[in-house]
Amino acid sequence: VACEDLKMKTAELIEQTEDELQESCRSTRREILNFKAHKGIGEAVDHPLRVRILRRELARIKTVMQQRGIRENG
């Protein structure tokens, strides 16, 4: 089931426009940084594996961007 979810997510990313991909990249980076900041100051973490999921999502976004020749802004 997990592989099917990843395929669906990749398919959704492929359908996104250049601006949508760049915004997804920025928001995912922000979410990773916020997660790490909250963890760093000792706050309880709701879902400990969330950062791993976010990193993989960011990698998928960046892969689609690279395949299309889209440069990262920021």
KANOR-V313969 format. One record per pair of residues at least 12 apart in sequence whose ideal C-beta (glycine too) atoms are under 6 Angstrom apart, sorted by the first residue. I is the first residue (numbers start at 1). J is the second residue. Records with the same first field share a line. If there is no record, write none. Layout:
I: J, J
This chain:
10: 60
13: 64
18: 70
21: 65
22: 73
24: 61
25: 61
28: 54, 57, 58
31: 54
32: 54
35: 51
